[in-house]
Amino acid sequence: MAKRKGRTEMEVGPDGVAVITIINPPVNPLSIDVLLSLRENYEQAFKRDDVKAIVLTGAGGKFSGGFDITAFGQKGNWEEPEVGYISRVLLTETLEGARKPSVAAIDGLALGGGLEIAMACHGRIATSTAQLGLPELQLGIIPGLGGTQRLPRLVGLSKALEMILLSKPVKGEEALDLGLVDAVAPADTLVSTARLWALEIAEFRRPWIKSLYKTDKLEPLGEAREILKFARVQSQKQAPNLQHPLICIDVIEEGIVSGADAGLLKEAVVSRELQSSETSKSLVHFFFAQRATSKVPGITDLGIVPRKINKVAILGGGLMGSGIATTLILSNYQVILKEVNEKFLKAGIDRVKANLHSRVNKGKMTQEKFERTISLLKGVLDYGQFKDVDMVIEAVIENVSLKQQIFADLEKHCPPHCVLASNTSTINLNLIGEMTRSQDRIVGAHFFSPAHIMPLLEIVRTHKTSPQVVLDLLDVGKKIRKTPIVVGNCTGFAVNRMFFPYTQSALLLVDHGVDPYHIDSVVTKFGMPMGPFRLVDLVGFGVAIASGLSYLENYPERCYRSMLLPFMMEDKRTGEAVRKGFYLYNEKRKASPDPEIKKYIEKSRSIAGITPDPKLMKLTDKEIVEMVFLPCVNEACRILDEKIAVKASDLDVASVMGMGFPPYRGGILFWADTLGAKYIYSRLEEWSKTYGNSFKPCSYLSQRAAEGIPLSAAANQAKSRL
Ligand SMILES: C[C@H](O)CC(=O)SCCNC(=O)CCNC(=O)[C@H](O)C(C)(C)COP(=O)(O)OP(=O)(O)OC[C@H]1O[C@@H](n2cnc3c(N)ncnc32)[C@H](O)[C@@H]1OP(=O)(O)O
């Protein structure tokens, strides 16, 4: 018999309350087994004369993380007997329409389907720390168990739209203010409070509320229509490529205009369709890819546990160092920040303060919390206080000999267990550690700028880095709420290396006649936050040229050398910082195209001996996207082939969180597989003949194209299919 995926259990107390508990660790998702077991328990509770009321709760301090995402798009051995059976029959007719009341006792989380079941109950009691929300849109679907109808009726249309469209949960106290829950209780009296509440409803001492038919919180029709109109405009503005937020608004509108039952039916029909959409498949893939990053073969499966890191030292208070310090103190780590003189030290600490102040100004941090957080940071000018640090993160300028000297000093001043990390974004870690005997403790902790905001942390291990050190850094990464990807050591590591061809190909296209502003616009329409030229402006030409040179040195055979950036730099057009790069920037940093750049483009073309190619000037948007991204896919394939990345899904996460690749396309390799290895190979091969080696397909790609194997299939899977 197949193993059951979760269940519910029922216990009837002498008070006449049946407590039904959802049990499906770790987050009690609603699998079909859970839902069928829930139906069984409810039927029993309805039949039993000794049951007067029901409390629904979740095991292990968590109500439910929602519908079981692993079951999306899978044909199990159970099918809904009719469209929307779970929502319309089980939750609405059976549970909400019952003659015995149910009260949800919510601790931990009630997300998606979890909150939807709770909203079908006649009352809800939550702890103050419980998180309640409908994050389904993040998975490319809409709330499918009545959420689009019940949430607006409980909290009003505007707030419901905010919670659903932004996938923004609320905590217990706010839920109480909004009317989403009826009371807040401490965790240890949560269930007993819910029991009493349920009994009081059964005895008509409290109102018996069916949220599906509540109307008092809904705005009048005219006002509701205006709110929905505004929401549509906002959704289109925020994510023009996504349809499901608009569909969700239509479903909410249906309920308001034609009544909750009609809304529920439309919700069920649409939900079923959306579950098999490409957007949902991509977003679900991305959800699991993110979780898979912290499972690293040879590290997290060894049975070792992370050591406790109490105190972290950061070297360098520049943009990166101060950002890293901010992140660490925000997660309650004690941090010492070392600089070379008083002036730099003060500037570094001021940057950290400014980062925190911006949170205070946005209302995300109280002044009191600001004081407590900043008190965790201490500035120093020497190594005197490094005796008891557990981890050092070096974030000085990219200079090999300086870093070598620093690591040699660190070896002398830090305790022998201390993790020695570098935030370098390009330099080989073996070089950095060359002057030490501590190479097993040296690891890369590559943060992305601004470090206190960007969610990705690239952890770089060399052949000598010990698994314990990688595990320690993975644990810190988790505590500071970063998504870590563990990669091998090479120039550019995984993220920057994969991203390098993005700008290169764009420069090649411009040299051959394509307008840079057109490229930016097409790439932005595809879903990137900004195009390659706007990005170069943001990063600054100095950094872009330096990293270009480092790639040229290490991967000369596949680098395209454009002189465009150096020519522009000669005229001090170095990017957004000086308000002049590919774009001109006004005092509000708004970018506008500059016809003057034509002269630099012409100079760059003539030095490269290129006459504009009429074929390229007529490229479709799709072709431009492919000429910019397929070389990145090619590089991702090399990274996998060289085992710099452990698995393809890590590169999907890296592309989304490090490059801004649209998550609704699943990540760069997931997207590439929708095009197919064969197609990608043929495109690259053709371009390489005309435009040179920067397009030449690598052997991994050629092989997979020849054998018809997806680019993201694991190596052993690929072999087994040979
Ligand atoms: C019909 C309905 O309207 C449709 C729905 O309900 S769709 C689902 C809506 N719910 C969600 O989107 C919530 C998704 N989950 C989350 O955001 C987070 O996992 C969480 C906030 C619940 C917990 O976060 P956290 O404590 O950091 O743990 P996290 O590592 O993410 O998850 C723990 C495990 O539970 C799994 N999990 C979490 N939510 C799940 C779900 N809804 N279904 C299946 N598995 C789930 C994760 O994959 C992970 O598995 P692993 O240990 O094998 O990697």
The ligand as a Gaussian input file, in Angstrom:
#p B3LYP/6-31G(d) Opt

LIG

0 1
 C       -5.719000      25.650000      -3.152000
 C       -4.827000      26.586000      -2.405000
 O       -5.328000      27.880000      -2.523000
 C       -3.468000      26.510000      -2.976000
 C       -2.401000      26.597000      -1.926000
 O       -2.598000      26.526000      -0.746000
 S       -0.846000      26.749000      -2.549000
 C        0.204000      26.767000      -1.160000
 C        0.164000      28.064000      -0.467000
 N        1.199000      28.053000       0.521000
 C        2.376000      28.584000       0.288000
 O        2.645000      29.153000      -0.755000
 C        3.379000      28.437000       1.380000
 C        4.638000      27.858000       0.813000
 N        5.605000      27.608000       1.871000
 C        6.317000      28.587000       2.430000
 O        6.214000      29.759000       2.133000
 C        7.319000      28.180000       3.464000
 O        7.706000      26.849000       3.179000
 C        6.759000      28.219000       4.909000
 C        6.551000      29.687000       5.288000
 C        5.462000      27.474000       4.988000
 C        7.766000      27.557000       5.871000
 O        9.028000      28.153000       5.717000
 P       10.314000      27.541000       6.472000
 O        9.983000      27.321000       7.882000
 O       11.467000      28.416000       6.105000
 O       10.523000      26.104000       5.871000
 P       10.783000      25.649000       4.365000
 O       12.170000      25.133000       4.258000
 O       10.346000      26.672000       3.389000
 O        9.757000      24.447000       4.251000
 C        9.932000      23.248000       4.993000
 C        9.566000      22.094000       4.103000
 O        8.166000      22.127000       3.856000
 C        7.907000      22.075000       2.464000
 N        6.712000      22.864000       2.199000
 C        6.440000      24.115000       2.620000
 N        5.217000      24.489000       2.213000
 C        4.720000      23.437000       1.524000
 C        3.486000      23.205000       0.853000
 N        2.506000      24.116000       0.829000
 N        3.331000      22.020000       0.228000
 C        4.288000      21.073000       0.261000
 N        5.458000      21.235000       0.885000
 C        5.664000      22.404000       1.502000
 C        9.160000      22.689000       1.839000
 O        9.305000      22.290000       0.505000
 C       10.236000      22.139000       2.736000
 O       10.480000      20.813000       2.333000
 P       11.958000      20.184000       2.479000
 O       12.277000      20.221000       3.935000
 O       11.802000      18.816000       1.904000
 O       12.853000      21.077000       1.665000

